[in-house]
Amino acid sequence: MKFNFKSISGLMLVISLLLPSLGLVSCSDDDDKFVPDGPVTLSVTRDGEDLTDLDFGTYGGSMIVALETNAYWNISVSGEGADWLVLSNRSGDPTIKNLPDREDEPRYIKISAAAIGKNPTRSCTVTFRAANEVKTVTVTQKQLAPADEAGWESAYIACQNMTVGCNLFNTLDAVGTWFDPDDIVTCETCWGQPLATQEWFNAVYANGFRVVRVPVTWWLHMDENWKVKEPWMARVEEVVNYALNAGLYCILNVHHDTGANDGKDSKNKSGWLRADLDNIDEISVKFESLWLQIANRFNKYGEKLLFEGYNEMLDAQDSWLEPVAGGYEAINIYAQKFVNTVRSTGGNNAHRNLIVNTYGAGGSRTRLDNFVIPEDEIGGHLLLEVHNYSPSKFTNLNGEIDDDHLPVWTAEFESQLAEELDLLIEYSNSNNIPIVVGECGCYDKIADVEKAKYGEFLTSYPKGKADIVLIHWGGMIDRTTYEKMSPLYVDGFIRGAQ
C-alpha cells in the first residue's frame, strides 16, 4: 500500500525525533540489545496501516513512519547510491515495554529524500529488523517523463511552462437576472469589463505571463434539455483561440455553475453544481452532460488547452468553512466523474492535462487531507487547484482593511503566507501532483511598492521546492489600454517566478 504524507504533531513526535535520550536510544553494547523471551513483534506503519512502499516527488521532502516492537531494533538502507535517502534514527530500544507504570509509545522515524535533480529514477530498500522479525519498505523517487507515449507533455512540464498567469475575470463568468443571456455582448460586459480581445491576450503574453485562466459560467446559456446554445459555445471557443493564438496556455473551466446561491431569485441557477451527496445522482447527470459537450467541442485543440472541472464548489448549505456531512465525499465523486467523462471522449482528450479542485478550492490542511486524487487511465496528466487570498489583512478577503490605514508588507505577513504555501509544497511533493493556485491577489488600493513585495514573495517562495503555478485573479493588464495597471506589482509578480 502506498501512502500520502500527513503531518504528525504532538509532544511524542517531538520527543521521538529530537530527544533520543529518553530511553529510546540505540545500544552500542551487544549485551544490551534486548530480545524478549517470547515472540518478537514488529510493525512499521503510516496512519495506522502497514507500510510497504513510499514514493517521493522530484523535489524530495520528508515522511514520518511509526515503528513498534518489543525488541531492540535497527534499520538499514540498501541500493546503489542510496545516500539520497536519510533516516533520523537507525536503531533503538523496544518501544513496547509492557510496564504497568509506563504507556507504550511508537518510535517515529523521519525518512527524508533529496531532490532528484537530473538523476534518473531511483529506488532503495529500507529494512527494519527486530531480532528475527524483518519488515522491508521500497522507497522510490521517479524522474518524471517530459511527455507521454503520444508525445503530450506531462502535467509537470505544463506547470513549469505556465509559471505565472492571470484570469480573464468578470467576463465570460458573469451572471445576472437583469438582462437577456442570449445577448452575448451584454452578458459578457455586465460586470464592468469590456469584450475580450485578441490584443489583450497578446499584451498578457508580452508582459511575461504564460497562462490565462478563462472562467466560464454555462447555465445561463443552456436550453431546457441542458444543451449549451451554439452562439455561447462559439464565443467561448473564440476567446480560447485568442489565448492560444497569443502563445499562452489556456485553462477553461466551469465557474459560477458552482459557488453560493442566495436563493432570492428562482431564475438564478448559480450554484446548481453542489457537493450535495443527497442529490448527487441528479446533479451528476447534468455535470456529465455539460463536460461531454465541452470536451467534444474542444477535443481538436492541443496540449496548451487544459480543462478545469469546476470552480469553488460548495455544499447545499453554502458552507465556506467546513462542509456538511458528505461534502468531501461528493467533491471526490465529481472529481472522478470529470476525469472519466473527459477521457471517455478519446482523441486529444485521452492525453489532455486536467485540473481538479478541493472543496471550495481551499488549501488548508483539512481540505487537502480530505481530497482524493482521481484515478486516471493515463498517468501524469492531472493537476490540483486551490485558491489563495492570504494573508486576509493584506488581501482584504474579509473586508477588514481600513482605506485610511492601508497595510504595508511585513515579515508577519510573509510568515503567514509561507505557512500556507508550505502545505501546498508538501502536498505536491508527497502526492506527485503539480498544483495550480488558480486565484490569488491582494487589495488593489495598497501602494504599488507594497503590492510588489507581496507579489514577488508569493511567486518566488515555491520556486525550486515544488511545481506550483500562480494565477492572479485580476487587475494586472488593462483591458482597454493593454498596459500594466500596477507596473511594480506586475513586475514583482513575474520576477519572483523567474
C-alpha positions in Angstrom: 0.0 0.0 0.0 1.3 3.5 -0.9 0.7 6.4 1.5 0.3 10.1 1.2 2.2 12.4 3.6 0.2 13.7 6.5 1.7 15.8 9.3 2.1 14.2 12.7 2.2 16.6 15.5 2.2 16.4 19.2 4.6 16.0 22.1 5.5 12.4 21.4 6.7 13.1 17.9 9.0 15.8 19.1 10.3 13.6 21.9 10.8 10.7 19.5 12.7 12.7 16.8 14.6 15.2 18.9 15.1 13.7 22.4 16.5 10.2 22.0 17.9 10.3 25.5 14.5 9.5 26.9 15.0 5.7 26.9 14.8 5.2 23.2 18.4 5.4 22.2 20.3 2.8 20.2 22.6 0.4 22.1 26.3 0.1 21.5 26.9 -3.0 23.7 25.6 -6.2 22.1 24.6 -7.5 25.6 22.2 -4.6 26.0 20.2 -5.4 22.8 17.1 -6.6 24.4 15.2 -9.6 23.0 12.1 -10.9 24.8 11.8 -14.5 25.9 8.5 -14.8 24.0 7.6 -13.9 20.4 9.1 -10.8 18.8 6.6 -8.3 17.3 7.5 -5.6 14.8 5.2 -3.2 12.9 6.0 -0.3 10.6 3.0 1.9 9.7 1.8 5.2 8.4 -1.6 6.5 9.5 -2.1 3.2 11.3 -1.7 1.0 8.3 1.0 -1.4 7.3 3.7 0.2 5.1 5.3 -1.4 2.1 6.1 1.4 -0.3 7.0 5.1 -0.2 7.0 7.4 -3.2 8.8 10.8 -3.2 8.3 13.6 -5.7 11.1 15.1 -7.7 11.7 17.8 -5.1 12.1 15.2 -2.3 10.9 16.0 1.2 10.3 14.1 4.4 7.8 11.5 5.6 7.2 10.1 9.1 6.7 6.4 9.8 5.9 4.8 13.1 7.8 1.8 14.4 6.6 -0.5 17.2 8.4 -3.5 18.6 9.1 -5.3 21.8 12.8 -5.9 20.9 15.9 -4.0 20.1 15.6 -2.8 16.5 17.8 -1.4 13.7 17.3 -0.1 10.2 19.5 -0.5 7.2 19.2 1.0 3.7 20.4 -0.9 0.6 20.6 0.0 -3.0 23.1 1.6 -5.4 23.8 5.2 -4.5 21.3 5.2 -1.6 22.9 8.2 0.1 20.0 10.3 -1.3 17.9 8.9 1.5 18.4 10.0 5.1 16.9 8.4 8.3 16.5 10.3 11.5 17.3 7.1 13.5 18.9 3.8 12.7 18.5 1.8 15.9 16.9 1.8 19.3 15.4 0.0 22.3 12.0 -1.6 22.4 9.0 0.7 22.1 6.7 -1.9 23.7 7.9 -2.4 27.3 4.8 -3.9 29.0 5.4 -1.9 32.1 2.4 -1.1 34.3 3.6 2.5 35.1 4.6 3.4 31.5 2.4 3.7 28.4 4.0 2.3 25.3 4.6 4.8 22.5 5.8 4.1 18.9 9.1 5.4 17.7 8.7 7.9 14.9 11.3 7.7 12.1 11.7 10.6 9.7 12.7 9.5 6.2 14.0 12.3 4.0 14.8 12.3 0.3 16.9 14.8 -1.5 15.7 16.5 -4.7 16.2 14.2 -7.7 17.6 16.9 -9.9 18.7 15.5 -13.3 19.3 12.0 -11.9 17.3 9.1 -13.3 14.5 7.4 -11.4 16.0 5.7 -8.3 14.9 3.4 -5.5 16.2 1.7 -2.5 15.1 -0.8 0.2 14.7 0.2 3.8 14.9 -2.8 6.1 13.6 -2.8 9.6 14.8 -5.6 11.9 13.9 -6.7 15.4 15.6 -10.0 16.3 14.2 -12.5 13.8 11.4 -10.2 12.6 12.1 -8.2 9.3 10.0 -5.6 7.5 11.1 -4.0 4.2 9.9 -0.8 2.6 10.6 0.1 -1.0 11.3 3.8 -1.4 11.1 5.2 -4.9 11.7 8.6 -6.4 10.7 8.9 -10.1 12.2 11.2 -12.7 9.1 12.3 -14.5 9.0 11.9 -18.2 8.5 15.2 -20.1 5.9 13.6 -22.3 3.7 10.5 -22.6 3.9 7.9 -25.3 1.8 10.0 -27.6 4.2 13.0 -27.2 1.8 15.1 -25.0 3.6 17.0 -22.3 3.1 15.9 -18.7 1.2 17.9 -16.2 4.6 18.7 -14.5 6.1 20.1 -17.7 2.9 22.1 -18.4 3.1 23.5 -14.8 6.8 24.5 -15.3 6.0 26.2 -18.6 3.0 28.1 -17.3 4.9 29.7 -14.4 2.6 32.6 -13.7 -0.7 33.8 -15.2 -3.8 35.8 -14.8 -7.6 35.4 -15.1 -10.0 36.8 -17.7 -12.1 37.8 -14.8 -15.7 39.0 -14.6 -16.3 38.4 -18.3 -17.5 35.0 -19.5 -18.2 34.1 -15.9 -20.7 36.9 -15.3 -24.2 36.1 -14.2 -27.3 38.1 -13.5 -31.1 38.2 -13.9 -31.5 41.7 -15.3 -30.5 41.1 -18.9 -31.2 38.7 -21.7 -28.5 36.0 -21.5 -28.8 35.4 -25.3 -27.4 38.9 -25.7 -23.8 37.8 -25.6 -22.3 41.3 -25.6 -24.4 42.5 -22.7 -23.7 39.3 -20.8 -20.0 39.5 -21.3 -19.8 43.1 -20.2 -22.4 43.3 -17.5 -19.9 43.1 -14.7 -17.9 46.1 -15.9 -15.4 44.5 -18.2 -15.1 45.2 -21.9 -15.4 42.4 -24.5 -12.4 40.1 -24.6 -10.0 40.9 -27.4 -7.0 39.3 -29.1 -5.0 42.4 -28.3 -5.4 41.9 -24.6 -4.2 38.3 -24.7 -1.2 39.5 -26.8 -0.4 42.1 -24.2 -0.7 39.5 -21.4 1.9 37.3 -23.1 4.2 40.3 -24.0 4.3 41.3 -20.3 5.6 37.9 -19.2 2.5 35.9 -18.3 2.3 32.4 -19.8 -1.2 31.2 -18.9 -4.7 32.7 -18.8 -7.5 31.0 -16.9 -10.8 31.6 -18.7 -13.7 31.3 -16.2 -17.0 30.5 -17.9 -20.5 30.2 -16.5 -22.6 27.9 -18.6 -26.1 27.5 -17.0 -27.3 30.9 -18.4 -26.6 29.7 -21.9 -28.2 26.2 -21.9 -31.7 25.2 -23.1 -34.3 23.2 -21.3 -32.5 20.0 -22.4 -29.3 21.2 -20.8 -27.6 21.8 -24.1 -25.2 24.7 -24.5 -26.5 27.2 -27.1 -24.3 27.4 -30.1 -23.7 31.2 -30.0 -22.3 30.9 -26.5 -20.2 27.9 -27.3 -18.8 29.7 -30.3 -17.9 32.8 -28.3 -16.1 30.7 -25.7 -14.2 29.0 -28.4 -13.3 32.3 -30.0 -11.9 33.6 -26.7 -9.9 30.3 -26.1 -8.4 30.8 -29.5 -7.3 34.4 -28.5 -5.3 32.8 -25.7 -3.8 30.1 -27.8 -3.0 32.4 -30.7 -1.1 34.6 -28.3 1.2 31.7 -27.4 -0.4 31.3 -24.0 -1.6 28.2 -22.2 -5.4 28.4 -21.6 -7.4 26.9 -18.7 -11.1 26.5 -19.5 -13.4 25.9 -16.6 -17.0 25.6 -15.2 -17.2 28.7 -13.0 -20.4 30.2 -11.4 -22.3 27.0 -12.0 -20.6 26.3 -8.6 -20.5 28.6 -5.6 -23.1 30.2 -3.4 -26.7 31.0 -4.4 -28.6 33.3 -2.1 -31.9 31.8 -3.4 -33.6 35.1 -3.7 -34.4 34.6 -7.4 -35.8 31.4 -8.7 -34.2 32.2 -12.1 -30.8 32.2 -10.6 -29.3 28.8 -11.0 -25.8 29.7 -10.0 -24.5 27.0 -7.6 -26.5 24.2 -9.2 -23.3 22.2 -9.1 -23.1 21.4 -5.5 -21.2 19.0 -3.2 -24.6 17.6 -2.2 -24.4 13.9 -1.6 -28.2 13.6 -1.2 -28.8 14.8 -4.7 -25.5 13.9 -6.4 -27.0 11.4 -8.8 -29.3 14.0 -10.4 -26.6 16.7 -10.4 -24.0 14.3 -11.9 -26.2 13.7 -15.0 -26.1 17.4 -15.7 -22.4 17.7 -14.9 -21.5 14.8 -17.2 -23.7 16.2 -20.0 -22.0 19.6 -19.8 -18.5 18.2 -19.8 -19.3 15.9 -22.7 -20.3 18.9 -24.7 -17.2 20.9 -23.7 -14.8 18.1 -24.2 -16.2 17.1 -27.6 -16.2 20.7 -28.9 -12.6 21.3 -27.8 -11.2 17.9 -28.5 -9.2 19.1 -31.6 -7.1 21.5 -29.5 -3.6 20.7 -28.4 -1.8 20.4 -25.1 -1.8 24.1 -24.3 -5.5 23.9 -23.5 -6.3 22.5 -20.1 -9.7 21.7 -18.6 -10.7 22.6 -15.0 -13.6 20.6 -13.9 -15.3 23.0 -11.5 -14.5 26.2 -9.6 -15.3 26.8 -5.9 -17.9 24.0 -5.3 -19.8 24.3 -2.0 -22.3 22.0 -0.3 -26.1 22.5 -0.2 -25.7 24.9 2.8 -23.1 27.2 1.0 -20.6 26.3 3.7 -17.3 28.2 3.1 -15.7 26.8 6.2 -16.2 23.0 6.7 -18.8 21.3 4.6 -21.8 19.4 6.0 -21.6 15.6 6.2 -20.9 14.1 2.7 -19.4 17.3 1.3 -15.9 16.0 0.9 -17.1 12.7 -0.4 -19.2 14.5 -3.0 -16.2 16.6 -4.2 -14.2 13.4 -4.7 -17.0 11.8 -6.7 -17.3 14.9 -9.0 -13.5 15.0 -9.5 -13.5 11.3 -10.6 -16.6 11.9 -12.8 -14.9 14.8 -14.5 -11.8 12.8 -15.3 -13.7 9.8 -16.5 -16.1 11.9 -18.7 -13.3 13.8 -20.5 -11.2 10.7 -21.0 -14.3 8.9 -22.5 -14.3 11.3 -25.4 -11.0 10.0 -26.6 -8.8 11.7 -29.2 -6.7 14.5 -27.7 -8.7 14.4 -24.6 -7.2 11.0 -23.8 -4.0 12.8 -23.0 -5.1 16.3 -22.1 -4.0 17.8 -18.7 -6.9 18.1 -16.4 -7.4 20.1 -13.2 -9.5 19.2 -10.2 -10.2 21.3 -7.2 -10.6 20.7 -3.5 -13.8 21.6 -1.6 -14.3 25.3 -2.2 -10.8 25.4 -3.7 -9.4 25.7 -0.2 -5.8 25.0 0.5 -6.0 24.2 4.2 -4.6 21.0 5.8 -8.2 19.7 6.2 -9.2 20.4 2.6 -6.1 18.7 1.3 -6.3 15.7 3.6 -9.9 15.1 2.6 -9.3 15.3 -1.1 -8.9 12.0 -3.0 -6.8 12.4 -6.2 -8.9 10.8 -9.0 -7.7 7.6 -10.7 -6.7 8.2 -14.3 -6.2 5.8 -17.1 -3.2 7.7 -18.2 -0.6 8.7 -15.7 1.0 12.2 -15.2 -1.8 14.3 -16.6 -3.6 15.6 -13.5 -3.1 18.9 -11.6 -4.7 20.0 -8.3 -6.1 23.5 -7.9 -6.6 25.7 -4.9 -7.1 29.4 -4.4 -5.2 31.6 -2.0 -6.1 35.0 -0.7 -3.8 35.1 2.3 -3.0 36.9 4.5 -6.5 38.3 4.7 -5.3 41.6 6.3 -3.4 42.3 3.1 -5.8 40.9 0.5 -8.9 42.2 2.2 -10.6 38.8 1.9 -12.9 39.5 4.8 -13.3 43.3 4.1 -11.3 44.2 7.1 -8.9 46.8 5.6 -9.4 50.4 6.5 -8.7 52.5 3.4 -7.4 55.3 5.6 -4.8 53.0 7.1 -3.6 50.8 4.3 -1.2 48.0 5.3 2.4 47.5 4.3 4.0 44.2 3.6 5.6 42.8 6.8 7.6 39.8 8.0 4.5 38.6 9.8 2.5 38.6 6.5 5.4 36.6 4.9 5.3 34.1 7.7 1.5 33.6 7.3 1.7 33.2 3.5 4.8 30.9 3.7 2.9 28.6 6.1 0.1 28.1 3.6 2.4 27.7 0.7 4.4 25.1 2.6 1.2 23.0 2.8 0.9 23.0 -0.9 4.6 22.3 -1.4 4.3 19.3 1.0 1.2 18.0 -0.7 2.5 18.3 -4.2 5.8 16.5 -3.4 4.2 13.8 -1.3 1.4 13.1 -3.8 3.3 13.6 -7.0 0.9 16.1 -8.4 1.6 19.7 -9.5 -0.6 22.4 -8.1 -2.3 25.4 -9.7 -3.1 28.3 -7.5 -5.9 29.4 -9.8 -6.8 32.6 -8.0 -4.7 34.9 -5.8 -4.1 38.6 -5.3 -4.1 41.5 -2.8 -6.1 44.6 -2.1 -5.8 46.9 -5.1 -5.7 50.1 -3.1 -2.5 49.2 -1.3 0.6 51.1 -2.5 2.2 49.6 -5.6 5.5 49.2 -4.0 4.0 47.1 -1.1 2.0 45.0 -3.5 5.2 44.3 -5.4 6.7 42.8 -2.3 3.7 40.6 -1.8 3.7 39.5 -5.5 7.4 38.7 -5.6 7.3 36.7 -2.4 4.2 34.8 -3.5 5.7 33.6 -6.8 9.3 33.2 -5.6 8.6 31.2 -2.4 7.6 27.8 -4.1 10.3 28.1 -6.8 12.7 25.1 -6.6 10.5 23.5 -3.9 7.6 22.1 -5.9 5.8 22.6 -9.2 3.2 25.3 -8.4 1.8 27.8 -10.9 0.4 31.1 -9.6 -2.5 32.7 -11.5 -3.6 36.2 -10.4 -7.3 36.9 -10.3 -7.4 40.4 -12.0 -6.1 43.9 -12.2 -2.8 43.2 -13.9 -3.1 44.2 -17.6 -5.7 46.9 -18.5 -8.4 45.5 -20.7 -8.6 48.6 -23.0 -5.2 50.2 -22.9 -3.3 46.9 -22.7 -0.8 48.5 -20.3 0.2 47.3 -16.8 -2.3 48.5 -14.3 0.2 48.4 -11.4 3.7 48.2 -13.0 5.7 47.5 -9.9 3.3 44.8 -8.8 3.1 43.1 -12.2 6.9 43.2 -12.5 7.4 41.8 -8.9 4.8 39.1 -9.5 6.5 37.9 -12.7 10.1 38.4 -11.4 9.5 36.2 -8.5 8.9 33.2 -10.7 11.9 33.7 -13.0 
